[in-house]
């Protein structure tokens, strides 16, 4: 289970502790005041909540709960072209490191970079140049506490997916070599990961770490026609409710009105179960926690913890198992 979720609201990074026995609106367990004008602030919070990091045009900044500056990491020459709004950062599971993806190619700073910083000091531990020109990205921690998966979107050129691990003082980087699969989520037991086709035609579940496809479902498996009258497509969100149930999102537009529905998939049988009500306000407002529960946003944008009885008591999945 992911124990912490965050929001950036009203100039604050807010961290919410998630308990398996508390449902409904959550109160922040910690807040971090940020002096920035960014509306969509890239940020992350340490597992023990003692600090948060966020990324500006020129720095990675680390602050305490009192908003005291703990350290900053200079991104290099001043960026006059654009904000580094598509940078991404995440703390390691033990809180020792901060993984940072920097879209430096679009910022005219050089090649895209994957960097690891010491969480206590901001000192650079390792860096790796990437062959991407990113316009958007996501970083996902693997439950083994060592690996991360990095998804770098390149607009119309597709998307690149990497697996990375720190070995000594070097980042061991593996490229899956795809340009057409967007990363959605990693299973809570770490045995596979979920992607959606860049053209949003199908969803696939891959065996970790090599990436072999264990299950692939086209949009027709959910009762829709790709690019039909309602312009239906699989959207780039969803994830694992637990190790045995995944949720996919199908969205479209009809009569100039956008719509979306979530569907659950039984990973033991490899078949869709049916429509799944997440109570989300839009198709991207859904954050599965891996224990059968998920987070959506309340009216003010804060976190609301939800669950469904359908996720209880389902035995372990067989997909990808020996």
C-alpha positions in Angstrom: 0.0 0.0 0.0 1.2 3.5 -0.8 1.0 5.1 2.7 1.2 8.8 1.6 -0.4 10.9 -1.0 0.2 14.6 -1.7 -1.6 17.6 -3.2 -0.4 21.1 -4.0 -3.2 23.5 -3.0 -3.3 27.2 -2.1 0.5 27.6 -2.1 1.0 24.5 0.1 2.3 21.0 -0.5 0.0 18.9 1.6 0.9 15.3 2.6 -1.9 12.9 3.6 -1.3 9.7 5.6 -3.6 6.9 4.4 -5.0 4.4 6.9 -6.8 1.2 5.9 -9.5 2.0 8.5 -10.2 5.6 7.6 -12.3 6.5 4.6 -13.7 9.7 3.2 -12.0 13.1 3.3 -8.5 13.1 4.8 -6.8 15.8 6.9 -3.2 16.7 6.0 -0.6 15.0 8.2 2.0 17.6 7.2 2.1 20.9 5.2 4.9 22.7 3.5 4.5 26.4 2.5 6.0 27.1 -0.9 6.8 30.6 -2.3 6.2 30.1 -6.0 3.6 31.1 -8.6 3.5 27.7 -10.3 -0.1 26.3 -10.4 1.1 22.7 -11.2 4.1 22.3 -9.0 6.3 19.3 -9.4 6.9 18.0 -5.8 7.5 15.0 -3.6 7.4 14.4 0.2 9.8 12.2 2.2 8.3 8.9 3.6 8.8 10.2 7.2 7.2 13.6 6.3 10.2 15.6 7.6 10.9 17.3 4.3 9.5 18.0 0.9 11.2 18.8 -2.4 9.9 20.9 -5.4 11.3 22.0 -8.7 11.5 25.5 -10.0 12.9 26.8 -13.3 16.4 26.8 -11.9 16.6 24.6 -8.8 15.4 21.6 -6.9 14.5 22.9 -3.5 14.2 21.0 -0.2 12.2 22.5 2.7 11.2 21.4 6.2 7.6 21.3 7.6 8.4 24.8 8.9 9.3 25.8 5.3 12.9 26.3 6.3 15.3 25.9 3.3 17.3 22.7 3.9 19.2 22.7 0.6 18.8 23.5 -3.1 20.3 21.9 -6.2 21.2 24.1 -9.1 19.9 23.0 -12.4 22.5 24.8 -14.4 22.4 27.8 -16.8 19.4 30.0 -16.3 16.5 28.8 -18.4 15.0 31.6 -20.5 13.1 29.4 -22.9 10.5 27.7 -20.7 9.8 26.5 -17.2 11.0 23.0 -16.3 7.4 22.2 -15.5 7.7 18.6 -16.9 10.5 17.7 -14.5 9.7 14.9 -12.1 11.0 13.9 -8.6 10.4 11.1 -6.1 11.9 10.0 -2.8 13.2 6.5 -2.6 11.2 4.1 -0.4 13.7 4.5 2.4 13.9 8.2 2.1 17.7 8.2 1.4 17.6 9.5 -2.2 15.7 11.8 -4.4 15.3 10.7 -8.0 15.0 13.6 -10.4 14.2 13.6 -14.1 15.1 16.8 -15.9 13.9 17.6 -19.5 17.0 19.6 -20.3 16.8 19.1 -24.0 13.6 21.1 -24.2 15.1 23.7 -21.9 18.2 24.1 -24.1 20.5 22.9 -21.3 21.8 19.8 -23.0 20.5 16.2 -23.0 17.7 15.0 -20.7 19.0 13.8 -17.4 18.2 11.3 -14.7 19.8 12.4 -11.4 20.0 11.0 -7.9 20.5 13.4 -5.0 21.1 12.7 -1.3 17.9 13.5 0.5 19.8 14.9 3.6 22.1 17.3 1.7 21.1 17.6 -1.9 24.5 16.4 -3.0 24.5 14.7 -6.4 25.1 11.0 -6.1 24.8 9.9 -9.7 23.5 11.1 -13.1 22.7 9.5 -16.4 22.2 11.2 -19.8 19.1 10.0 -21.7 18.4 9.8 -25.4 15.0 11.4 -25.0 13.6 14.9 -25.7 10.9 14.9 -23.1 7.7 17.0 -23.0 6.2 15.1 -20.0 7.3 12.3 -17.8 6.4 10.1 -14.8 8.6 8.3 -12.2 7.3 5.1 -10.5 9.0 3.4 -7.6 9.2 -0.4 -7.7 8.3 -2.1 -4.5 11.7 -3.7 -4.3 13.0 -0.4 -3.0 15.8 -0.3 -5.6 14.4 0.2 -9.1 12.5 3.1 -10.7 10.6 3.1 -14.0 10.8 6.3 -16.0 8.3 7.2 -18.7 9.3 10.1 -20.9 6.7 11.4 -23.3 8.0 13.0 -26.5 4.7 14.4 -27.9 3.9 13.1 -31.4 7.2 11.2 -31.5 5.8 8.8 -28.9 7.1 7.7 -25.5 10.2 6.1 -24.1 10.3 3.8 -21.1 13.4 3.1 -18.9 14.3 1.0 -15.9 16.9 2.4 -13.6 18.8 1.3 -10.4 21.6 2.8 -8.4 24.7 0.5 -8.3 27.6 2.0 -6.4 27.9 5.5 -7.7 26.4 4.9 -11.1 22.9 4.6 -12.5 22.4 1.4 -14.3 19.9 2.3 -17.0 17.9 -0.1 -19.3 15.8 1.2 -22.2 12.9 -1.1 -23.1 13.3 0.2 -26.7 9.6 1.0 -27.2 8.2 4.2 -28.6 4.6 3.4 -28.2 3.8 2.4 -24.6 3.0 4.8 -21.8 3.6 3.7 -18.2 0.5 3.7 -16.0 1.4 1.8 -12.8 3.5 -0.9 -11.1 1.8 -3.8 -9.3 2.0 -3.6 -5.5 3.8 -7.0 -5.5 6.2 -5.8 -8.2 5.7 -8.7 -10.5 4.4 -6.7 -13.5 3.7 -3.2 -14.7 0.9 -1.7 -16.8 1.1 0.3 -20.0 -1.3 1.9 -22.5 -0.6 2.2 -26.2 0.5 5.7 -27.2 -2.4 5.7 -29.7 -4.6 4.6 -26.8 -5.9 1.5 -28.5 -5.0 -1.2 -25.9 -3.8 -1.8 -22.4 -1.0 -4.3 -21.6 0.5 -5.9 -18.5 4.2 -6.7 -18.6 6.4 -9.0 -16.5 9.0 -7.1 -14.5 11.8 -6.6 -15.1 12.2 -7.8 -18.7 8.9 -6.4 -20.0 7.3 -9.4 -21.7 3.6 -9.0 -22.3 1.6 -11.2 -20.0 -1.8 -9.8 -21.0 -3.0 -7.4 -23.7 -6.6 -6.1 -24.0 -7.8 -4.0 -26.9 -10.6 -1.5 -26.4 -13.0 -3.9 -28.0 -12.7 -6.1 -24.9 -14.6 -3.5 -23.0 -17.4 -3.2 -25.5 -16.2 -0.2 -27.5 -14.9 0.5 -31.0 -11.7 2.4 -31.4 -12.4 5.8 -32.9 -16.1 5.0 -33.3 -18.9 7.5 -33.3 -18.2 8.4 -29.6 -14.4 8.6 -30.3 -13.7 6.1 -27.6 -10.1 5.4 -26.5 -8.2 4.0 -23.6 -6.8 6.9 -21.6 -3.3 7.1 -20.0 -4.4 6.5 -16.5 -5.7 3.8 -14.2 -3.6 1.3 -12.3 -3.6 -1.6 -9.9 -6.2 -1.7 -7.2 -4.3 -4.7 -5.8 -2.2 -7.5 -7.3 -5.2 -9.1 -8.8 -7.4 -6.3 -10.0 -6.5 -3.4 -12.4 -8.6 -0.4 -13.4 -8.5 1.1 -16.9 -10.1 4.3 -18.1 -12.0 4.6 -21.3 -12.8 8.2 -22.5 -14.2 9.9 -25.5 -16.4 12.7 -26.8 -20.0 12.7 -28.1 -22.1 15.6 -29.2 -19.2 17.9 -28.1 -19.4 16.5 -24.5 -16.5 14.6 -23.0 -17.1 11.4 -21.0 -15.1 8.8 -19.2 -15.8 5.4 -17.5 -13.5 3.2 -15.4 -13.5 -0.6 -15.9 -11.9 -3.3 -13.7 -9.9 -6.3 -15.0 -9.5 -9.6 -13.2 -5.9 -10.4 -13.6 -6.3 -14.0 -12.6 -8.5 -14.7 -15.6 -7.4 -11.9 -17.9 -10.9 -10.7 -18.5 -12.8 -7.4 -17.8 -15.1 -7.5 -14.8 -17.3 -4.5 -15.7 -17.7 -0.8 -15.1 -16.0 0.4 -11.9 -17.3 3.5 -10.1 -14.4 5.5 -8.7 -16.4 8.6 -7.8 -13.7 10.7 -9.5 -14.4 14.2 -10.8 -12.6 13.6 -14.1 -10.8 10.7 -15.9 -7.4 11.5 -14.3 -8.7 12.0 -10.8 -7.9 8.4 -9.6 -4.9 7.2 -7.6 -5.0 3.5 -6.7 -3.1 2.6 -3.6 -2.5 -1.1 -4.3 -4.5 -2.4 -1.3 -8.0 -2.3 -2.9 -8.5 1.4 -2.1 -7.9 4.6 -4.0 -7.7 8.4 -3.7 -9.9 10.9 -5.5 -10.2 14.7 -5.0 -12.8 16.5 -2.9 -14.5 19.7 -4.0 -11.5 21.7 -2.8 -9.0 19.5 -4.4 -8.0 17.7 -1.1 -7.7 13.9 -0.8 -10.6 11.6 -0.3 -10.0 7.9 0.5 -12.4 5.3 -1.2 -12.8 1.6 -1.3 -15.0 -1.1 -2.9 -16.1 -4.4 -1.5 -15.4 -6.1 -4.8 -11.6 -6.0 -4.1 -11.9 -8.0 -0.9 -11.0 -11.6 -0.6 -9.7 -12.2 -4.2 -6.8 -14.7 -4.2 -3.4 -14.0 -5.6 -3.2 -13.5 -9.4 -1.7 -16.2 -11.7 -0.6 -13.9 -14.5 3.1 -13.9 -15.0 3.6 -16.6 -12.3 5.8 -19.6 -12.9 
